[in-house]
Amino acid sequence: MVFVFETDQHVQLRKSVRAFAKRVIAPRVKRMESTQTVDVETSALIARQGWLGVTIPSEYGGMDAGHLAKTILIEEVARVSGAMGAMVQASQLGAAKIIHYGTSEQKRRWLPQIAAGDCLPTIAVTEEGSGGNVLDMETTAVRDGGDWVLNGHKLYVGNSHLGGPHGVVVRTGPKSDGARSLTAFLVESDRNGLQLTPYQAALGLHGFSFGDMVFQGLRVPAENMIGQVGDGLKVAYSSSRLYGCPNLTAVALGIHQALLEETVAFAKCRHRRGAPLFALPNIEKRIGEIKERLMTARTAAYTAVAMLDRGLPCDDELISAKYRGVESLVESALDAMKVHAAAGLRRDRALERLVRDALHIDAPAGTGDIQLHRLAESALGRGKGQWSELLAHPTALRRPPAPTETAREPAA
């Protein structure tokens, strides 16, 4: 653990989430894997703990605990279930747009519900033809009296079949207008014209809702707009940078920790020629490399979110932590498979699930190639500003907590 950043409140949160994950989530993982359907029940149980409000201000019923607390929360859930870790992170991403750009009325209406676990919000940006280039999207909204009418198709929406409101970024102007051509809206899940496509299970994260939605003549009132006309790109990028990057990094950390634990346990219980498997130099080396990657990834992740909690410019740190966290997770997954050999392919072993889940973490909030592109822009002086600095106030802790000085043993 990166103790220098943790307060007693962080330690207590970790203990609480870990105990809940072990008691409530772990017994349900096998069912998630066998059914490969959206686990509404487990998602609701987690939401009702109040954890989805971890960065929501206390005036709206949230925990007001900051981004490091959010990272610890997601990491501990993902350690037991990558699918439920993804659910928690997607809900946080859905709340971000309201925290930063919502009107007073939107905040009063939705943030208390999110904090209480009564709804699981989403953000819908990606399309088939745009991918990571948001400006290429085709879904449109056209003004018609006091309403806006939406038409189009969004893909890979986290929590798609679980909740709402859906934060949808659409085109309200010609592509020639660039960033000014996009606008964001809140779309309630029961509005006519919103269709969820039949859910299809993906490679991993079984139990998580990761689907598509279609808008056909869907009408929303003007007061459902998030921000102003032309703020859509800001809503998408700021949510992705300040929430998406660290959230996915946290999911990666949880899966990475579980990979290490599974590999160590396997190397201890398996014997070759009268000695445990870890006595082989190549096996010991792989385990050491997995732990080193995990420690490095966690240090980068905690550093970035601790800076965010203090209102410091840290876009590069958030981007770097996501890139390194995902890349090192995939490397460790391959090493873990090599330690397990053919045993790692068995469906009755957790490792097989962890490896599949690990492959889901790269694309959301920008692939590794996109993260490197952003870092290159920063190095070359072509960056587009620091979202962490521009939008620090709503989520920066009022008074940065002093780290706890008491020494602690690393978590198991």
C-alpha positions as CSV (number, residue, x, y, z in Angstrom):
1,M,0.0,0.0,0.0
2,V,1.0,3.6,-0.5
3,F,0.7,4.6,3.1
4,V,1.9,8.1,2.7
5,F,-1.4,9.1,1.1
6,E,-3.8,7.2,3.4
7,T,-5.7,8.6,6.4
8,D,-7.5,6.7,9.1
9,Q,-10.7,7.3,7.1
10,H,-9.1,5.7,4.0
11,V,-8.0,2.7,6.1
12,Q,-11.5,2.2,7.6
13,L,-13.1,2.6,4.2
14,R,-10.8,-0.1,2.8
15,K,-11.7,-2.5,5.7
16,S,-15.4,-1.9,5.2
17,V,-15.4,-2.4,1.5
18,R,-13.1,-5.5,1.7
19,A,-15.3,-7.1,4.3
20,F,-18.5,-6.4,2.3
21,A,-16.8,-7.7,-0.9
22,K,-15.8,-10.9,0.8
23,R,-19.2,-11.5,2.5
24,V,-21.6,-10.3,-0.2
25,I,-19.9,-10.1,-3.6
26,A,-17.5,-13.1,-3.6
27,P,-20.2,-15.8,-3.2
28,R,-22.0,-14.3,-6.3
29,V,-19.1,-14.4,-8.7
30,K,-19.6,-18.0,-9.8
31,R,-23.2,-17.2,-10.7
32,M,-22.1,-14.1,-12.7
33,E,-19.7,-16.2,-14.7
34,S,-22.2,-19.0,-15.4
35,T,-25.1,-16.9,-16.4
36,Q,-23.1,-14.1,-18.1
37,T,-26.1,-11.8,-17.7
38,V,-26.3,-8.3,-16.1
39,D,-26.3,-8.8,-12.3
40,V,-28.9,-6.2,-11.2
41,E,-29.3,-7.6,-7.7
42,T,-25.6,-7.4,-6.7
43,S,-25.2,-4.0,-8.4
44,A,-28.1,-2.7,-6.3
45,L,-26.7,-4.1,-3.1
46,I,-23.4,-2.3,-3.7
47,A,-25.1,0.9,-4.7
48,R,-27.2,1.0,-1.5
49,Q,-24.0,1.1,0.6
50,G,-23.8,4.8,-0.3
51,W,-20.5,4.3,-2.0
52,L,-21.6,5.7,-5.4
53,G,-21.6,9.1,-3.7
54,V,-18.0,8.9,-2.6
55,T,-17.1,12.2,-4.4
56,I,-20.6,13.8,-4.3
57,P,-20.7,16.8,-1.9
58,S,-22.2,16.2,1.5
59,E,-24.9,18.8,0.8
60,Y,-26.4,16.3,-1.7
61,G,-26.1,13.3,0.6
62,G,-22.7,12.2,-0.7
63,M,-19.6,11.1,1.2
64,D,-17.5,14.0,0.0
65,A,-14.5,11.8,0.5
66,G,-12.5,12.5,-2.6
67,H,-10.8,10.6,-5.4
68,L,-8.3,8.6,-3.4
69,A,-11.2,7.2,-1.4
70,K,-12.9,6.4,-4.7
71,T,-9.8,4.6,-5.9
72,I,-9.6,2.5,-2.8
73,L,-13.3,1.7,-3.0
74,I,-13.2,0.6,-6.7
75,E,-9.9,-1.3,-6.2
76,E,-11.3,-3.4,-3.3
77,V,-14.5,-4.2,-5.2
78,A,-12.5,-5.2,-8.3
79,R,-10.2,-7.3,-6.3
80,V,-13.1,-9.7,-5.8
81,S,-15.1,-9.0,-8.9
82,G,-13.8,-7.0,-11.9
83,A,-17.4,-6.8,-13.2
84,M,-18.7,-5.1,-10.0
85,G,-15.6,-2.9,-9.9
86,A,-16.5,-1.8,-13.4
87,M,-20.1,-1.1,-12.3
88,V,-18.9,1.2,-9.5
89,Q,-16.5,3.1,-11.7
90,A,-19.1,3.6,-14.4
91,S,-21.5,5.0,-11.9
92,Q,-18.9,7.5,-10.7
93,L,-18.3,8.5,-14.3
94,G,-22.0,9.0,-14.7
95,A,-22.1,11.3,-11.7
96,A,-19.2,13.4,-12.8
97,K,-21.1,15.2,-15.5
98,I,-23.7,16.4,-13.0
99,I,-21.2,17.4,-10.4
100,H,-19.2,19.5,-12.8
101,Y,-21.8,20.8,-15.3
102,G,-25.2,20.2,-13.8
103,T,-27.6,23.0,-13.0
104,S,-28.6,23.5,-9.3
105,E,-31.9,21.8,-10.1
106,Q,-30.2,18.8,-11.8
107,K,-27.9,18.4,-8.8
108,R,-30.8,18.5,-6.3
109,R,-32.7,16.0,-8.4
110,W,-30.1,13.5,-9.2
111,L,-27.1,13.6,-6.9
112,P,-29.0,12.5,-3.7
113,Q,-30.5,9.6,-5.7
114,I,-27.1,8.5,-6.9
115,A,-25.6,8.9,-3.4
116,A,-28.4,6.8,-1.9
117,G,-27.9,4.1,-4.6
118,D,-31.4,4.6,-6.0
119,C,-30.1,5.1,-9.5
120,L,-27.0,4.1,-11.5
121,P,-26.1,6.8,-14.0
122,T,-24.2,6.4,-17.2
123,I,-22.4,8.4,-19.8
124,A,-22.9,7.6,-23.5
125,V,-20.3,9.0,-25.9
126,T,-18.8,6.3,-28.1
127,E,-20.1,5.4,-31.5
128,E,-19.2,2.9,-34.2
129,G,-17.6,5.4,-36.5
130,S,-16.0,7.7,-34.0
131,G,-14.2,5.6,-31.4
132,G,-11.8,7.7,-29.4
133,N,-12.3,10.7,-31.8
134,V,-15.4,12.2,-30.2
135,L,-15.7,15.0,-32.8
136,D,-16.6,12.4,-35.4
137,M,-19.9,11.3,-33.7
138,E,-23.1,11.2,-35.8
139,T,-25.8,11.0,-33.2
140,T,-27.8,14.3,-33.4
141,A,-30.1,16.5,-31.3
142,V,-32.3,19.1,-33.1
143,R,-34.3,21.8,-31.3
144,D,-38.1,21.6,-31.6
145,G,-39.9,24.2,-29.5
146,G,-39.1,23.5,-25.9
147,D,-37.6,20.1,-26.6
148,W,-34.6,18.6,-28.2
149,V,-35.1,15.5,-30.4
150,L,-32.3,12.9,-30.4
151,N,-31.5,10.3,-33.1
152,G,-28.6,8.0,-33.2
153,H,-26.8,5.0,-31.7
154,K,-24.3,4.8,-28.8
155,L,-22.0,1.8,-28.1
156,Y,-20.2,0.3,-25.1
157,V,-22.2,2.2,-22.4
158,G,-21.3,1.2,-18.9
159,N,-24.4,0.4,-16.8
160,S,-26.5,0.6,-20.0
161,H,-29.1,-2.0,-18.9
162,L,-29.0,-1.1,-15.2
163,G,-29.9,2.5,-14.8
164,G,-30.1,6.1,-15.7
165,P,-30.1,8.9,-16.1
166,H,-28.0,8.5,-19.2
167,G,-25.6,11.4,-19.9
168,V,-25.6,11.5,-23.7
169,V,-23.3,13.6,-25.8
170,V,-24.7,14.4,-29.2
171,R,-24.1,16.6,-32.2
172,T,-26.1,19.9,-32.3
173,G,-24.1,21.6,-35.0
174,P,-22.0,20.9,-38.1
175,K,-18.7,19.2,-37.8
176,S,-17.0,22.3,-39.1
177,D,-17.9,24.0,-35.8
178,G,-15.4,21.6,-34.1
179,A,-15.8,21.4,-30.3
180,R,-18.8,23.8,-30.4
181,S,-20.8,21.3,-32.3
182,L,-21.4,18.9,-29.4
183,T,-23.9,19.2,-26.5
184,A,-24.8,16.9,-23.6
185,F,-28.2,15.9,-22.3
186,L,-29.6,13.9,-19.4
187,V,-31.9,11.2,-20.7
188,E,-34.2,9.3,-18.2
189,S,-34.3,5.6,-18.8
190,D,-38.1,5.5,-19.3
191,R,-38.3,8.1,-22.1
192,N,-40.1,7.1,-25.3
193,G,-37.7,6.7,-28.1
194,L,-34.9,5.1,-26.0
195,Q,-34.2,1.5,-27.0
196,L,-31.7,-0.7,-25.3
197,T,-30.4,-3.4,-27.7
198,P,-30.6,-7.0,-26.4
199,Y,-27.7,-7.5,-24.1
200,Q,-24.8,-9.6,-25.4
201,A,-22.1,-10.9,-23.0
202,A,-18.6,-9.8,-23.8
203,L,-15.3,-11.6,-23.3
204,G,-15.1,-10.8,-19.6
205,L,-16.6,-8.7,-16.8
206,H,-19.6,-11.0,-16.7
207,G,-22.3,-9.4,-14.6
208,F,-21.4,-5.9,-15.7
209,S,-23.8,-4.1,-18.1
210,F,-21.8,-2.9,-21.1
211,G,-24.2,-2.4,-24.0
212,D,-25.7,-0.2,-26.7
213,M,-28.6,2.2,-26.9
214,V,-30.6,3.6,-29.8
215,F,-32.4,6.9,-29.9
216,Q,-35.3,7.2,-32.3
217,G,-37.1,10.5,-32.2
218,L,-36.4,10.7,-28.5
219,R,-37.6,14.0,-27.0
220,V,-36.0,15.6,-23.9
221,P,-36.9,19.0,-22.5
222,A,-34.4,21.8,-22.8
223,E,-33.8,21.8,-19.0
224,N,-32.2,18.3,-19.4
225,M,-29.3,19.9,-21.2
226,I,-26.0,19.6,-19.2
227,G,-24.1,22.8,-19.3
228,Q,-24.7,25.0,-22.4
229,V,-25.0,24.3,-26.1
230,G,-21.5,23.5,-27.3
231,D,-20.3,22.1,-23.9
232,G,-20.5,18.5,-25.0
233,L,-16.9,18.0,-25.6
234,K,-16.0,19.5,-22.3
235,V,-18.5,17.2,-20.5
236,A,-17.0,14.1,-22.3
237,Y,-13.3,15.0,-21.9
238,S,-13.5,16.2,-18.4
239,S,-15.5,13.2,-17.2
240,S,-13.0,10.9,-19.0
241,R,-9.9,12.6,-17.7
242,L,-10.9,13.2,-14.1
243,Y,-13.0,10.1,-13.5
244,G,-12.6,7.7,-16.3
245,C,-8.8,7.4,-16.2
246,P,-8.4,7.0,-12.4
247,N,-11.5,4.8,-12.2
248,L,-10.2,2.3,-14.8
249,T,-6.8,2.5,-13.1
250,A,-8.5,1.4,-9.9
251,V,-10.2,-1.5,-11.5
252,A,-6.9,-2.5,-13.0
253,L,-5.3,-2.4,-9.5
254,G,-7.9,-4.6,-8.1
255,I,-7.6,-7.2,-10.8
256,H,-3.8,-7.0,-10.6
257,Q,-3.8,-7.6,-6.8
258,A,-6.1,-10.7,-7.3
259,L,-3.7,-12.0,-10.0
260,L,-0.8,-11.8,-7.6
261,E,-2.6,-13.5,-4.9
262,E,-3.8,-16.3,-7.1
263,T,-0.3,-16.8,-8.6
264,V,1.4,-16.9,-5.2
265,A,-1.2,-19.4,-3.8
266,F,-0.8,-21.6,-6.8
267,A,3.0,-21.6,-6.6
268,K,2.9,-22.5,-2.9
269,C,0.4,-25.4,-3.2
270,R,1.9,-27.0,-6.4
271,H,5.0,-29.1,-6.0
272,R,7.6,-30.3,-8.4
273,R,10.3,-32.9,-7.5
274,G,9.6,-32.6,-3.8
275,A,9.7,-28.8,-3.7
276,P,7.0,-26.1,-4.1
277,L,6.7,-24.5,-7.5
278,F,8.0,-21.2,-6.3
279,A,11.4,-22.8,-5.6
280,L,12.1,-22.8,-9.3
281,P,14.1,-19.7,-10.2
282,N,12.0,-18.7,-13.2
283,I,8.8,-19.0,-11.2
284,E,10.1,-16.9,-8.4
285,K,11.3,-14.3,-10.9
286,R,7.8,-14.0,-12.5
287,I,6.2,-13.6,-9.1
288,G,8.7,-10.9,-8.2
289,E,8.0,-9.1,-11.5
290,I,4.2,-9.2,-10.9
291,K,4.6,-7.7,-7.5
292,E,7.0,-5.0,-8.7
293,R,4.5,-4.0,-11.5
294,L,1.6,-3.9,-9.0
295,M,3.6,-1.7,-6.6
296,T,4.7,0.7,-9.3
297,A,1.2,0.9,-10.7
298,R,-0.4,1.6,-7.3
299,T,2.2,4.3,-6.5
300,A,1.4,6.1,-9.7
301,A,-2.3,5.8,-9.3
302,Y,-2.4,7.0,-5.7
303,T,0.0,9.9,-6.4
304,A,-2.3,11.1,-9.2
305,V,-5.5,11.0,-7.3
306,A,-3.9,12.5,-4.2
307,M,-2.9,15.4,-6.4
308,L,-6.4,15.6,-7.7
309,D,-7.8,15.7,-4.2
310,R,-5.6,18.7,-3.5
311,G,-6.7,20.6,-6.6
312,L,-3.3,20.3,-8.2
313,P,-2.8,20.1,-12.0
314,C,-2.3,16.4,-12.6
315,D,-3.7,15.5,-16.0
316,D,-0.4,13.9,-17.1
317,E,-0.2,11.9,-13.9
318,L,-3.8,10.6,-14.4
319,I,-3.1,9.7,-18.0
320,S,0.3,8.0,-17.1
321,A,-1.2,6.1,-14.2
322,K,-4.0,4.7,-16.5
323,Y,-1.5,3.7,-19.2
324,R,1.0,2.1,-16.9
325,G,-1.6,0.4,-14.8
326,V,-3.3,-1.3,-17.7
327,E,-0.1,-2.2,-19.6
328,S,1.5,-3.7,-16.5
329,L,-1.7,-5.6,-15.7
330,V,-1.7,-7.3,-19.1
331,E,2.0,-8.1,-18.7
332,S,1.3,-9.7,-15.3
333,A,-1.7,-11.6,-16.6
334,L,0.6,-13.3,-19.2
335,D,3.2,-14.0,-16.5
336,A,0.5,-15.5,-14.2
337,M,-0.7,-17.7,-17.1
338,K,2.9,-19.0,-17.6
339,V,3.2,-19.8,-13.9
340,H,-0.1,-21.7,-14.0
341,A,0.6,-23.3,-17.4
342,A,-2.3,-25.4,-18.6
343,A,-4.0,-25.1,-15.2
344,G,-4.6,-21.5,-15.9
345,L,-7.0,-22.4,-18.8
346,R,-9.4,-24.2,-16.6
347,R,-12.8,-22.4,-16.2
348,D,-12.9,-23.5,-12.5
349,R,-9.9,-21.3,-11.7
350,A,-10.1,-17.7,-10.9
351,L,-7.1,-16.9,-13.0
352,E,-9.0,-17.6,-16.3
353,R,-11.6,-15.0,-15.3
354,L,-9.0,-12.4,-14.2
355,V,-7.1,-12.6,-17.5
356,R,-10.3,-12.1,-19.5
357,D,-11.4,-9.2,-17.2
358,A,-7.9,-7.6,-17.6
359,L,-8.4,-7.3,-21.4
360,H,-11.4,-5.1,-20.9
361,I,-9.6,-2.2,-19.2
362,D,-7.6,-0.7,-22.0
363,A,-10.2,0.8,-24.3
364,P,-12.5,2.7,-21.9
365,A,-11.5,6.3,-21.2
366,G,-9.0,6.0,-24.1
367,T,-6.8,3.2,-25.3
368,G,-3.1,3.1,-24.4
369,D,-2.2,4.6,-27.8
370,I,-4.5,7.5,-27.1
371,Q,-3.0,8.0,-23.6
372,L,0.5,8.2,-25.2
373,H,-0.8,10.6,-27.8
374,R,-2.0,12.9,-25.0
375,L,1.3,12.6,-23.1
376,A,3.2,13.5,-26.3
377,E,0.9,16.5,-26.8
378,S,1.9,17.7,-23.3
379,A,5.6,17.1,-23.9
380,L,5.5,19.0,-27.1
381,G,3.6,21.9,-25.7
382,R,0.5,21.2,-27.7
383,G,-1.8,20.2,-24.7
384,K,-5.3,21.6,-24.4
385,G,-5.2,22.7,-20.8
386,Q,-5.4,20.9,-17.5
387,W,-8.9,19.6,-16.7
388,S,-7.7,18.8,-13.2
389,E,-7.0,22.5,-12.6
390,L,-10.0,23.9,-14.4
391,L,-12.5,21.7,-12.6
392,A,-10.7,21.0,-9.3
393,H,-13.1,23.0,-7.0
394,P,-16.2,20.8,-6.9
395,T,-14.2,17.6,-6.0
396,A,-11.1,18.9,-4.3
397,L,-11.2,18.2,-0.6
398,R,-12.0,21.2,1.5
399,R,-8.9,20.6,3.6
400,P,-6.4,18.0,2.4
401,P,-6.2,15.4,5.1
402,A,-2.9,14.8,6.9
403,P,-1.6,11.3,6.2
404,T,-1.7,8.9,9.1
405,E,1.7,8.4,10.7
406,T,0.9,5.0,12.3
407,A,2.8,2.2,10.5
408,R,0.7,-0.5,9.1
409,E,1.3,-3.9,7.7
410,P,0.6,-4.3,4.0
411,A,-2.8,-5.7,3.2
412,A,-3.0,-9.4,2.4
